[in-house]
Amino acid sequence: MKPALCFLLGLSAAGFAQEPAKKLSKAEAMSAALSRVEPEFPVMAKQLRIQGTVELEALVSEAGAVEKVNILSGNPVLTKPAAEALKKWKFAPVLVDGKPVKALAAVAFTFHTGAR
């Protein structure tokens, strides 16, 4: 076996393999959110009266910063501003056994024109 592969296998066996992120519900994510940025409603979406909910999932670092945003559902005109806003959020660190861990935070934004 090549030395590099042996080293990687050794790290994995020694417990250095990355743990899966802890999944948070929408309620848990909202209570862990320390600072929130609301998305801009795109002008084109307003003009076309596009509205709806965008479902997202944020990968939150051990320190509470958003590392990555996954778009789960929503109108493509609305998903980009929603994802850009979520990238600016800050979360309280998620603890497992007293240690901070990465987390997957479920977040939804609802865009509505307000017209009846």
C-alpha positions in Angstrom: 0.0 0.0 0.0 1.3 3.5 -0.8 2.5 5.6 2.2 0.0 8.4 1.5 -3.0 6.0 1.5 -1.7 4.3 4.7 -1.5 7.8 6.3 -5.1 8.6 5.3 -6.4 5.3 6.5 -4.5 5.8 9.8 -6.1 9.2 10.3 -9.6 7.8 9.6 -9.0 4.9 12.0 -7.7 7.3 14.6 -10.9 9.2 14.8 -10.0 12.2 12.6 -12.6 11.4 10.0 -15.1 14.2 9.6 -18.3 13.7 11.6 -21.6 14.2 9.8 -23.2 17.6 10.5 -26.0 17.7 13.1 -29.4 18.4 11.4 -31.5 21.2 12.9 -35.2 21.7 12.4 -36.5 25.1 11.2 -37.4 25.9 14.8 -34.0 25.0 16.1 -32.3 26.9 13.3 -34.3 30.0 14.0 -33.6 29.9 17.7 -29.9 29.4 17.0 -29.8 32.4 14.6 -27.9 35.3 16.2 -28.1 37.7 13.3 -30.4 37.5 10.3 -30.4 39.2 6.9 -33.7 39.3 5.0 -33.5 38.7 1.2 -34.1 41.5 -1.3 -37.3 40.9 -3.3 -36.1 41.0 -6.9 -37.7 43.8 -9.0 -38.4 41.3 -11.8 -40.3 39.0 -9.4 -42.4 42.0 -8.2 -43.2 43.0 -11.7 -44.2 39.5 -12.7 -45.9 39.0 -9.4 -43.8 36.0 -8.6 -44.1 34.9 -5.0 -43.7 31.8 -2.9 -41.5 30.1 -0.4 -37.8 29.2 -0.8 -36.6 26.3 1.2 -32.8 26.3 2.0 -30.3 24.4 4.1 -27.2 26.1 5.5 -24.1 24.2 6.4 -23.0 26.0 9.6 -19.4 25.9 10.9 -18.4 25.0 14.4 -18.1 28.8 15.0 -21.6 29.6 13.7 -20.7 31.0 10.2 -22.6 29.8 7.1 -20.1 27.9 5.0 -22.5 26.7 2.2 -26.1 27.1 1.2 -28.1 24.3 -0.5 -31.3 25.3 -2.3 -34.0 22.7 -1.7 -37.0 24.2 -3.4 -38.4 27.5 -4.7 -38.9 29.6 -7.8 -35.5 30.1 -9.5 -36.1 33.9 -9.6 -36.3 33.9 -5.8 -33.7 31.3 -4.8 -30.6 33.4 -5.5 -31.5 36.4 -3.3 -32.6 34.0 -0.6 -29.3 32.1 -0.7 -27.3 35.3 -0.7 -29.1 36.5 2.4 -28.7 33.2 4.3 -24.9 33.3 3.6 -24.8 36.5 5.8 -26.5 34.9 8.8 -24.6 34.1 12.0 -25.6 31.2 14.3 -24.8 30.2 17.8 -22.4 27.3 17.8 -24.2 23.9 17.9 -22.9 21.7 20.7 -22.9 17.9 20.9 -21.5 16.5 24.1 -20.3 20.0 25.0 -18.2 20.4 21.8 -19.1 22.7 18.9 -20.0 20.7 15.7 -21.0 21.6 12.1 -24.8 21.7 11.6 -27.3 21.7 8.8 -29.9 24.4 9.5 -33.2 24.4 7.7 -34.4 27.9 6.7 -37.3 29.1 4.6 -38.0 32.6 3.2 -41.5 33.5 2.0 -41.7 36.2 -0.7 -45.1 37.8 -1.3 -46.1 40.9 -3.2 -48.7 42.0 -0.7 -51.2 42.5 -3.5 -54.6 40.9 -3.1 
